[in-house]
Amino acid sequence: MSSLSLRAWVLSFSFLLVVLGAWEVAVQAPEKTQAQSEYELLMGGAEQEARVPPPSAIIARAWQELSDPFYDAGPNDKGIGIQLGYSLYRVLSGFFLAVMIAIPFGFLIGMSPLMYRALNPFIQVLRPISPLAWMPLALFVIKDSETSAIFVIFICSIWPMLLNTAFGVASVREDWINVARTHELSPLRTAFTVILPAAAPTILTGMRISIGIAWLVIVAAEMLVGGTGIGYYVWNEWNNLDLTSVIFSILMIGIVGMLLDLLLTAATKLVQYEE
């Protein structure tokens, strides 16, 4: 590890300790005076004021949840590992369906100015629509909440990959295409041996953007459809007024999203090249 990286890690850890320490001190409930306690008893036991939990309570909850993440005590009581597993299954299913459609069509649009002009109006109309706006229609047509959630992930994942693939293919240097023609390579072989390696970094950048959007959308989608998943877990704990579990689940969403991004970042580095 370089000196700069080490100093960055130390600084980040220091910031974390300062934030957690300030948070811990700020949210500690002040001790009640005897007069306040007597007043609450006189009023018949007033409801306790809801407070943001301190980091110590969240760490304790994390230890409790992560010590047995795959327990299953019924439909409304499943471990955080099971909930994340359901969400990852939906995200990856919709994401890879989008890969199967977006990359071939991206190649087609990038290699053919005619197809670009023909399909671009449809792309520009459909791309700005919020993925969650499709959920009522998906539920009505598909009549299955699981499949509808996967469809919403497919819709939100396809556009960044499609546009980045088309841009990457269209940006391949003409000299390389001419060399392929000189060697009398077929269009299919040119696409696989020349265009795909050259456009791969841009394609994977689009995939990286798509997986981030998909992970954002699945939380909201699961709040709507309910049942299982990390989005449902957050909403269910909020309905139970368990803010400690809500904040813990938010942290887990962030950590899983970061890991997904790191995986695709590593894949992008593998296909990068220097001219």
N, C-alpha and C positions, 0 to 999 in steps of 0.2 A: 504494500500500500504506500502511495506517495505521501510526501509530507503535507501537500495541500489537502489530499483526501482525509488524512488523519486529523488535521486541524478542523476540517469541515465537520467530521463526525463528532469531535469534541464540542464544537460550537453548537451543533444541533442538539446534542445531549444536554448541554447546559441550558439552552432555551427551553427544552422539555421540562427539566427540573424546575426552572423558574416559573413556568406556566402552571405546572401541577401544584407547586407549593403555594402560589398565589390563589389558585382555585380552591385548594384545601382550606386555606385560612378564610377566604371570602365567604364560603358557603356553610361554615360551621354555625349551627344554630346557637344564638346567645342563650345563656342560662336564664330561666324564668325566676322572677322574684317571687317571694311568698305571696305578695299582694296579687300578682297576676295569676298564680295558681289558685288562690282562693276565689278570684273573680270567675275563672273558668268553671270551678266546681259549682259556684252559685248559679251560673248560666246553664247548668245541666250538662257540662262537658262539651265545650265548643270543639268544632272540627279542627284538627291540626292543619296548619298552613302547609301547602305543598312546597317543597324546596328542591332545588337542583342538588342531586347527591354529590358528595365529595369524591375525589379520585380514589381514595382508599376504599370506599364502598363499591366503586366500579371494578377495581382490581380484585376485590373479594368475590364479586359476582362472576367475573371472568374466570377466576380459578375454579369456582363451583361449576360453571357451565362447561369449561374446557376439560375438566377432569373426567366428565362422562358426556361427551358431545353427541353420542348416538343413541341415547335412551329414547324409548317410545312408550309413553304412558297414556296413549289415547289420541284421538283426533286433534285435540287442542293443547296437547302437552308433549311436544317432541323436542329433542336436543338440538342445539345450534348446528351441529354437524349435519343432521338430517335436513334441516331447513335450508342450509347453504347448498346441500347436494341437490335438492329439488330445483333451486334457483339456477345452479350451474347447468343442470340438465336442460332446462328450458332455454337458457342463454346459448349454450353450445349447439343445441338442435337448430334453433332459428338462425344462428350465425353461420353454420356450415351449409344450411340450405341456401342462404344468401350467397355464400362463396360459389356454390354450384351454378347460380344464375348470373351473378354480377361479373365474374371474371370472363366467362365466354362472351357475354354481351359487351363488356368493356373492350375486349379485343376487337369485336366486330365494329364498334363505334370508333375506336381509335384508328383502325386500319381503313375504314371506309368513310370518306367525307359525305357520301350520299346517305348512309345510315345515320350518321351524326345529325344531319339536317332533318331527317325524317323522325328520329326518336327524341331529339332534344326538347321539342315542345311538351311532350308527355312527361319527360324527366323534370322539367322546370315547374310543371303544375303539381306533380305528385310529391316532389322532394320536400317542399316547405310544410306539408301537412304533418301535424303532430302524430306520432305513432299511436298515442292513446286515443286519438279521435277515431281510429279504426276499431277499437275494442268493442263498442256496441254492435257494429255491423258484423264483426267476427263472431261474437257470441250468438247473434241471431242466425247467421248462416251456418256456422260450424256446430253450434249447440253443445260445445264442450269447452270448459274453461281452460283446461290444460293446453289443448291444441290452439285455442284462441290466443293464449299468452305466447306460445311459440310463433304464431303468425305475426303478432305485433313485433316480436324481436326480429323476425325476418324482414319486416317492412323497414324498421329503423336501421338495420345493418346493411341493407343492399345499396343505399345511395352513396355513402362514402367510398365503398369498394368499387362500385361501378364507375364513378367519376374519376377516382384515382387511377384505376386500370386504364380507362380510356386516355387520360392525360399521359400516363407513362408510356403507353404504346405509341401514341401520336408523337411523343418527344424523342423516340429512338432516332439516332443520327442516320440521315439518309445515306451516308457513306457506307454504313454497315449493311443496309438493305441492298445497296448496289453491289457490294462484294458478294452477297448471297446470290444475287441474280447472275453475276459473272460466273459463279460456280454452278449455275443452273439448278439451284435448290428449289424444291417445290414450295408453294405457299405455306403448306402445313409444316414442313420441316424448317422453313424460315421462321415461322412463328415460334416453334419450340426451341430452336437452337440459337436464334439471334435475338428476336424481339422479347421473348419471355425472360431470359437472363438479364437483358438490359433494363426491362421495365420492372423487374422483381422488387427492387427497393421501394419504388413508388406504390406498387400493389400492396406490399406488406404495410406500408404507412397507412393506406386506406383501411386495411384490415385492423390495424391498431386503433384507428379512430372508431371504427365500427364496434369493436368489442367494448370500448369504453362507453359508447352511447347505449349499447345493449344492456350493459350492467346497470346503467342509470335507469333505463326504462323498466327493467324487470321488477324493480322495487315498487314503482308506482303501479305497474300492472297487477302485481300480486296483492297490493292493497285493495284494488278494485274487485278482483275475482275471489280473493280469500282462499281458504283451504290449507295450503302449505306454502313454504318458501320464506325467504328472509323478509320480504316485504310484508307478508301476512304476519310474521313474527313481530315485526316492529309495531304494526297497527294493533295487534292483539295485546301486546304489553302496554301500549298507550291506553287502550280501553280499560286495562286493569290498573291504570295509574302507577305503573311500575317504571319510573323514570330511570332507575339504575339499569334495568334490562334494555330500555330503549337506547340509552347512550352506549351500552356495551354492544348492541347489535349494529349501531351506526359505525362504531370502530371496526367491527368485523366486515361490514360492507366495504369500508375504505381499504382495509388490508387485502381482501380478496381482489378488489378492483386493481390495486397496485400490483399484485402478483400476476394477474392476467396481462397487464400492460408490460411488465418486465419480461414475460415470456415472449411476447411479440416483438419487443424491442431487441431481445437477444436474437430472435430469428431474422430480424431486419439487418442486424450487423453481420450475420453470416452470408448474406447475399449482396452486401455492398461491395463496390469495386471502385478502383481509381483508374481514370483514363491515363 
